[in-house]
Amino acid sequence: MSQDRNVDNVTDQRLRLLVGLVVVLGVCAVAGLAAYALREPVPTPQPLVLAGLCGALIIAKRVRVYVRVQSNVDSNTWGEVPVLIGLTLVPAPWVVLCAIAATLVIRCLTWVGVQKTVFAVAKDTLTTGAAAMVFLAFGVRGDLTDPSFPMAAIVVALVTFIVIDHLAFVPVLSAATGVGLWQVALHDWASKVILHLGELVAVLLVVGVLATGTNPLLLLCVPLVVVCMHLWQSRSVRTREERESWQRLAKATDELNAVDLTQVLHSATTRAAQIFSAAEATIDLAARTVRATESQVLADGPIPATNLAPPDETTVDLIAHDGSVRVGVLRLRFGGTVRLTEVEQYKLRTFASAICTAIRNAQAYAELARIAAENAHAAAHDPLTGLANRRRLYEHADHLFRATSHSGLFALLMIDLNHFKEVNDTLGHAAGDEVLRQVAARLRDSAAPGDLVARLGGDEFAVLLTGLPTPALAGHRATGMLAALETDIEVEGMRITVEAAGGIALAAGTGGVEELMRRADIAMYQAKRSGEQTFVYAHARDTADLGRLMLTGELRRAVAEHEFIVDFQPIVDLGTGEVVAAEALARWHHPEQGSLSPVQFLETVERSGQLPAFADAVLEQSLIARQSWREAGFDLPVAVNVSPRSLLDPTFPGAVLAMLARHDAPANRLVLELTETLTVSQLDVVERTLAELRDAGIRLAIDDFGTGVSSLSVLSRIPVHQLKIDREFVAGVETSAEAAAVIRTTVDLARNLNLTVVAEGVESEPQRRALWSLGCLAGQGHLFARPYSAARFLTILQRGSGILAVALHDEGSVVRLPARRLPNLPA
């Protein structure tokens, strides 16, 4: 606001100086004519003549064609005509006095202030005095009784009058409006030229008639010519201004078709100032104001605390066409009292409606862009920590691999928090989440510019170390990042020490993101096993994984040529010795390496992208085998191990149900075994998949129960039907009180939750009896049978009619699993 006041003060000073200059020149003109009158006697005309001249001057000056320039008005009058005619009929000093008197009368009738009145009187005095001096210079003395026809003097005087008028008026109007001198001087120049030519014709006609004594009736043509030209000029000016105004309005409306709100507001304010010839235009929104002239934006920011509207302001609400929405206010400041015509008011409302629509469109686009940005951010970032997620890490690493040139080497640091699951089990998931957030913040703060920090899931993080001048710097940077985690973290009033292990893999030589991730993962587990904080991947120490890498290229062929086969191990009722189910165990019959167990190839399958095809092959062979047993009279459930990565695939449940339907297998005869230690960190992701499977009737089991650190949390969140006790506890059931306690606790827990329990790795009869005494009712192991092919499994069943061991007592088991021989089918 103080800046605006300074600008207004400067403008006022310039106006006062210009007005003062015109006044001085007008006084000089009067003084010159007075000196002339003193030197040469000037006859006094009759009062009636002077009154007539004054009346003619008043009428001529009142007949105006107005052209508004912002808050001021430029007008074209016929005032030159009576001045020039009067100079041929009346002595020059008296013409000047009549001009002064006429101007004073007009200004008194339409009072606009002292400054404008003084300026108008001084300007008319100066212009009339200049024309009078031209006549005197040409030796023309006004004589009513014997008028002459000084054509040259009339032309020169008219030109002088026009030039002096523009020299006096244009700078003042330019200073008052802020419009350039040439822009004001050339404004409406064509119609002005035609007007002045008409004035010249009118003067020459009147003076010619009076000087030559021609028929005075010809003088009646003069008013007719003046009226016609005045009407033509007025209509021409209005038509041109209307046309230009509508053109500017159409152009401004087109410019509003922008999607950026700032561009819309800046264009709207500058165009509003141009269209309505305002000194300034302002748009006020809820918390933002934009103020501009027709040439530049003056302000764009929050609305000032004291935003008082000036008295010379015109305002209009920015309302939609239907009047339903109001987004703000458009304010026009003219710097003077301006009344808009009815047409201008209509245009103002039309333009305000267009601005409202443009603002709403820009705001809607900005909202859509914000939502799209949020969605894009959410798709590439972890919601808990705000770090990049696995997808973003893969994309960025892939970009680095594809880049033709980048600054330095890059590497991947894989970080795993030690004993983090104990925090969840002890303090709860809320505390665990807070630890993860603080760890993420520390990793982010300690990362170098250009590094990408990501959370892969659970307590696993990764950092893409970029711009490495040398490979050795990767280890130095990783050590610094892990050191940032050593300071205790305070959670719920407790101080927790975070320990982490990191594995580093250099990108050079890996060939792709998958191999880079694999190497960093191997290095991280090597660091964990060795007790070191960081470990750099070494190709020479990756012998086992080199074998897996060789297998990766052969997986597609193995799936296509059915090299994956499934063997089945019976699950037996420990009390009766009867087979109650079968577990499917996949094998790879490699043409060169022989039979490979899942331990040797499953990780390779998971990392290769062949997991869906492998899982389909195993499930289909299992269902085919179950159907052949059923046709032989043994309706046994079949248990199939499921990779945690399969549970992360949203299409997995549908594929399983489609397979069951294709083989006409009831859903409750399929048991999917989940590995507890691998699914705990992915519970949030797999819960929906598991619920969908269970709702379809498929039974779920937790394999190796008790080996994970969050067994109870698994049971509370995964909808399982069965627990399988790990073979390590079974092996120690006779000799280890701790192992027996774990089994007893598991059995009691399962009984309370209405779950069944199966013991794995039953190798001896004493183990069987011990498990039975602890309440475990089913088991599998070499005591009963090794894994067999589907055909051999059926032969074993038929040989013993489904009984693989002698019953422990006559009554058999207390609780029997729902797997029985069909009574109506032959053995």
WOTATA-V843388 format. One record per residue. N is the residue number from 1. RES is the residue in three letters. D_CENTER is the distance of its C-alpha to the mean C-alpha in whole Angstrom. Layout:
n = (N N)
res = (RES RES)
d_center = (D_CENTER D_CENTER)
This chain:
n = (1 2 3 4 5 6 7 8 9 10 11 12 13 14 15 16 17 18 19 20 21 22 23 24 25 26 27 28 29 30 31 32 33 34 35 36 37 38 39 40 41 42 43 44 45 46 47 48 49 50 51 52 53 54 55 56 57 58 59 60 61 62 63 64 65 66 67 68 69 70 71 72 73 74 75 76 77 78 79 80 81 82 83 84 85 86 87 88 89 90 91 92 93 94 95 96 97 98 99 100 101 102 103 104 105 106 107 108 109 110 111 112 113 114 115 116 117 118 119 120 121 122 123 124 125 126 127 128 129 130 131 132 133 134 135 136 137 138 139 140 141 142 143 144 145 146 147 148 149 150 151 152 153 154 155 156 157 158 159 160 161 162 163 164 165 166 167 168 169 170 171 172 173 174 175 176 177 178 179 180 181 182 183 184 185 186 187 188 189 190 191 192 193 194 195 196 197 198 199 200 201 202 203 204 205 206 207 208 209 210 211 212 213 214 215 216 217 218 219 220 221 222 223 224 225 226 227 228 229 230 231 232 233 234 235 236 237 238 239 240 241 242 243 244 245 246 247 248 249 250 251 252 253 254 255 256 257 258 259 260 261 262 263 264 265 266 267 268 269 270 271 272 273 274 275 276 277 278 279 280 281 282 283 284 285 286 287 288 289 290 291 292 293 294 295 296 297 298 299 300 301 302 303 304 305 306 307 308 309 310 311 312 313 314 315 316 317 318 319 320 321 322 323 324 325 326 327 328 329 330 331 332 333 334 335 336 337 338 339 340 341 342 343 344 345 346 347 348 349 350 351 352 353 354 355 356 357 358 359 360 361 362 363 364 365 366 367 368 369 370 371 372 373 374 375 376 377 378 379 380 381 382 383 384 385 386 387 388 389 390 391 392 393 394 395 396 397 398 399 400 401 402 403 404 405 406 407 408 409 410 411 412 413 414 415 416 417 418 419 420 421 422 423 424 425 426 427 428 429 430 431 432 433 434 435 436 437 438 439 440 441 442 443 444 445 446 447 448 449 450 451 452 453 454 455 456 457 458 459 460 461 462 463 464 465 466 467 468 469 470 471 472 473 474 475 476 477 478 479 480 481 482 483 484 485 486 487 488 489 490 491 492 493 494 495 496 497 498 499 500 501 502 503 504 505 506 507 508 509 510 511 512 513 514 515 516 517 518 519 520 521 522 523 524 525 526 527 528 529 530 531 532 533 534 535 536 537 538 539 540 541 542 543 544 545 546 547 548 549 550 551 552 553 554 555 556 557 558 559 560 561 562 563 564 565 566 567 568 569 570 571 572 573 574 575 576 577 578 579 580 581 582 583 584 585 586 587 588 589 590 591 592 593 594 595 596 597 598 599 600 601 602 603 604 605 606 607 608 609 610 611 612 613 614 615 616 617 618 619 620 621 622 623 624 625 626 627 628 629 630 631 632 633 634 635 636 637 638 639 640 641 642 643 644 645 646 647 648 649 650 651 652 653 654 655 656 657 658 659 660 661 662 663 664 665 666 667 668 669 670 671 672 673 674 675 676 677 678 679 680 681 682 683 684 685 686 687 688 689 690 691 692 693 694 695 696 697 698 699 700 701 702 703 704 705 706 707 708 709 710 711 712 713 714 715 716 717 718 719 720 721 722 723 724 725 726 727 728 729 730 731 732 733 734 735 736 737 738 739 740 741 742 743 744 745 746 747 748 749 750 751 752 753 754 755 756 757 758 759 760 761 762 763 764 765 766 767 768 769 770 771 772 773 774 775 776 777 778 779 780 781 782 783 784 785 786 787 788 789 790 791 792 793 794 795 796 797 798 799 800 801 802 803 804 805 806 807 808 809 810 811 812 813 814 815 816 817 818 819 820 821 822 823 824 825 826 827)
res = (MET SER GLN ASP ARG ASN VAL ASP ASN VAL THR ASP GLN ARG LEU ARG LEU LEU VAL GLY LEU VAL VAL VAL LEU GLY VAL CYS ALA VAL ALA GLY LEU ALA ALA TYR ALA LEU ARG GLU PRO VAL PRO THR PRO GLN PRO LEU VAL LEU ALA GLY LEU CYS GLY ALA LEU ILE ILE ALA LYS ARG VAL ARG VAL TYR VAL ARG VAL GLN SER ASN VAL ASP SER ASN THR TRP GLY GLU VAL PRO VAL LEU ILE GLY LEU THR LEU VAL PRO ALA PRO TRP VAL VAL LEU CYS ALA ILE ALA ALA THR LEU VAL ILE ARG CYS LEU THR TRP VAL GLY VAL GLN LYS THR VAL PHE ALA VAL ALA LYS ASP THR LEU THR THR GLY ALA ALA ALA MET VAL PHE LEU ALA PHE GLY VAL ARG GLY ASP LEU THR ASP PRO SER PHE PRO MET ALA ALA ILE VAL VAL ALA LEU VAL THR PHE ILE VAL ILE ASP HIS LEU ALA PHE VAL PRO VAL LEU SER ALA ALA THR GLY VAL GLY LEU TRP GLN VAL ALA LEU HIS ASP TRP ALA SER LYS VAL ILE LEU HIS LEU GLY GLU LEU VAL ALA VAL LEU LEU VAL VAL GLY VAL LEU ALA THR GLY THR ASN PRO LEU LEU LEU LEU CYS VAL PRO LEU VAL VAL VAL CYS MET HIS LEU TRP GLN SER ARG SER VAL ARG THR ARG GLU GLU ARG GLU SER TRP GLN ARG LEU ALA LYS ALA THR ASP GLU LEU ASN ALA VAL ASP LEU THR GLN VAL LEU HIS SER ALA THR THR ARG ALA ALA GLN ILE PHE SER ALA ALA GLU ALA THR ILE ASP LEU ALA ALA ARG THR VAL ARG ALA THR GLU SER GLN VAL LEU ALA ASP GLY PRO ILE PRO ALA THR ASN LEU ALA PRO PRO ASP GLU THR THR VAL ASP LEU ILE ALA HIS ASP GLY SER VAL ARG VAL GLY VAL LEU ARG LEU ARG PHE GLY GLY THR VAL ARG LEU THR GLU VAL GLU GLN TYR LYS LEU ARG THR PHE ALA SER ALA ILE CYS THR ALA ILE ARG ASN ALA GLN ALA TYR ALA GLU LEU ALA ARG ILE ALA ALA GLU ASN ALA HIS ALA ALA ALA HIS ASP PRO LEU THR GLY LEU ALA ASN ARG ARG ARG LEU TYR GLU HIS ALA ASP HIS LEU PHE ARG ALA THR SER HIS SER GLY LEU PHE ALA LEU LEU MET ILE ASP LEU ASN HIS PHE LYS GLU VAL ASN ASP THR LEU GLY HIS ALA ALA GLY ASP GLU VAL LEU ARG GLN VAL ALA ALA ARG LEU ARG ASP SER ALA ALA PRO GLY ASP LEU VAL ALA ARG LEU GLY GLY ASP GLU PHE ALA VAL LEU LEU THR GLY LEU PRO THR PRO ALA LEU ALA GLY HIS ARG ALA THR GLY MET LEU ALA ALA LEU GLU THR ASP ILE GLU VAL GLU GLY MET ARG ILE THR VAL GLU ALA ALA GLY GLY ILE ALA LEU ALA ALA GLY THR GLY GLY VAL GLU GLU LEU MET ARG ARG ALA ASP ILE ALA MET TYR GLN ALA LYS ARG SER GLY GLU GLN THR PHE VAL TYR ALA HIS ALA ARG ASP THR ALA ASP LEU GLY ARG LEU MET LEU THR GLY GLU LEU ARG ARG ALA VAL ALA GLU HIS GLU PHE ILE VAL ASP PHE GLN PRO ILE VAL ASP LEU GLY THR GLY GLU VAL VAL ALA ALA GLU ALA LEU ALA ARG TRP HIS HIS PRO GLU GLN GLY SER LEU SER PRO VAL GLN PHE LEU GLU THR VAL GLU ARG SER GLY GLN LEU PRO ALA PHE ALA ASP ALA VAL LEU GLU GLN SER LEU ILE ALA ARG GLN SER TRP ARG GLU ALA GLY PHE ASP LEU PRO VAL ALA VAL ASN VAL SER PRO ARG SER LEU LEU ASP PRO THR PHE PRO GLY ALA VAL LEU ALA MET LEU ALA ARG HIS ASP ALA PRO ALA ASN ARG LEU VAL LEU GLU LEU THR GLU THR LEU THR VAL SER GLN LEU ASP VAL VAL GLU ARG THR LEU ALA GLU LEU ARG ASP ALA GLY ILE ARG LEU ALA ILE ASP ASP PHE GLY THR GLY VAL SER SER LEU SER VAL LEU SER ARG ILE PRO VAL HIS GLN LEU LYS ILE ASP ARG GLU PHE VAL ALA GLY VAL GLU THR SER ALA GLU ALA ALA ALA VAL ILE ARG THR THR VAL ASP LEU ALA ARG ASN LEU ASN LEU THR VAL VAL ALA GLU GLY VAL GLU SER GLU PRO GLN ARG ARG ALA LEU TRP SER LEU GLY CYS LEU ALA GLY GLN GLY HIS LEU PHE ALA ARG PRO TYR SER ALA ALA ARG PHE LEU THR ILE LEU GLN ARG GLY SER GLY ILE LEU ALA VAL ALA LEU HIS ASP GLU GLY SER VAL VAL ARG LEU PRO ALA ARG ARG LEU PRO ASN LEU PRO ALA)
d_center = (34 36 35 35 39 40 39 41 44 44 44 47 49 48 49 52 53 53 55 57 58 59 61 63 63 64 67 68 69 71 73 73 75 77 78 79 81 83 84 85 86 84 85 84 83 84 81 81 79 77 76 75 73 71 70 69 67 65 65 64 61 60 59 56 53 50 47 44 42 40 42 45 47 49 52 54 58 61 63 64 67 69 69 70 73 74 74 77 79 78 79 75 75 76 73 71 72 71 68 67 69 67 63 64 65 62 60 62 61 58 57 54 55 57 55 54 58 59 57 58 62 62 60 62 65 64 63 66 68 67 68 72 72 71 74 76 76 77 80 79 81 80 83 83 86 86 82 81 79 77 74 73 73 71 68 68 68 65 63 64 63 59 59 60 58 54 55 55 53 50 49 49 47 44 45 44 41 39 40 41 45 45 43 45 48 47 46 47 50 51 52 54 56 57 58 60 62 63 64 66 68 68 70 72 73 74 76 78 79 81 82 84 85 83 83 81 80 77 76 74 72 70 69 68 66 64 63 62 60 58 57 56 54 53 51 50 48 47 46 44 42 41 40 38 37 35 34 32 31 30 29 26 25 24 22 20 19 16 12 11 13 14 16 17 19 20 22 23 25 27 28 29 31 32 33 35 36 35 35 32 29 27 24 24 21 21 20 19 22 22 26 27 30 31 30 28 25 27 25 21 20 21 24 28 30 33 31 35 35 38 40 40 36 36 33 31 29 25 26 25 28 29 29 27 24 24 21 23 26 27 30 32 35 38 40 43 44 43 43 41 43 42 41 38 37 36 34 33 32 31 28 27 26 24 22 22 20 18 17 16 15 12 11 11 9 6 7 7 4 3 6 6 4 7 9 9 10 13 14 15 16 19 18 21 21 17 19 18 20 23 20 18 22 23 21 21 24 25 23 25 28 27 27 30 30 28 29 32 33 30 31 30 31 32 32 34 35 38 40 36 37 40 38 36 40 41 38 36 33 31 33 32 28 29 30 28 25 27 28 25 24 28 27 23 25 28 26 27 24 22 24 22 23 22 24 26 27 29 31 30 28 27 26 26 28 27 29 33 35 38 38 40 37 35 37 37 34 34 37 35 32 34 36 33 34 37 37 38 35 36 35 36 39 40 40 39 39 37 38 37 38 36 36 35 35 35 33 36 38 36 35 32 29 32 35 33 32 35 37 35 36 39 39 38 40 43 42 42 46 47 46 44 41 39 41 40 40 44 45 48 48 46 49 48 44 46 48 45 43 46 46 42 43 46 44 43 47 48 46 47 50 50 51 50 52 52 55 56 57 59 58 61 62 64 67 68 67 65 62 60 57 55 53 51 51 50 52 51 54 53 56 56 55 57 55 52 51 47 47 48 45 43 40 41 40 37 35 36 34 38 38 37 40 42 41 42 46 47 46 48 51 51 51 53 56 55 56 59 60 60 62 65 65 62 59 57 54 52 49 47 45 41 39 36 33 35 33 30 30 29 32 35 36 36 38 40 41 42 44 46 46 47 50 51 51 50 47 49 51 48 47 44 45 42 42 41 40 38 36 36 33 31 32 29 28 31 32 31 33 36 36 36 39 41 40 42 45 44 46 44 46 45 46 48 47 48 47 43 43 41 43 43 39 40 42 40 37 38 41 43 47 49 49 51 52 52 55 55 56 59 60 61 62 66 66 63 63 59 58 60 58 55 56 58 55 53 55 56 52 52 55 53 50 52 51 53 54 55 56 55 58 61 64 67 69 69 65 65 68 66 63 64 66 63 61 59 61 59 59 59 60 63 65 65 64 61 59 60 59 59 62 64 62 64 67 67 66 69 71 71 70 67 68 68 70 72 71 72 74 75 72 70 66 65 62 61 58 58 59 62 64 65 68 69 68 71 70)
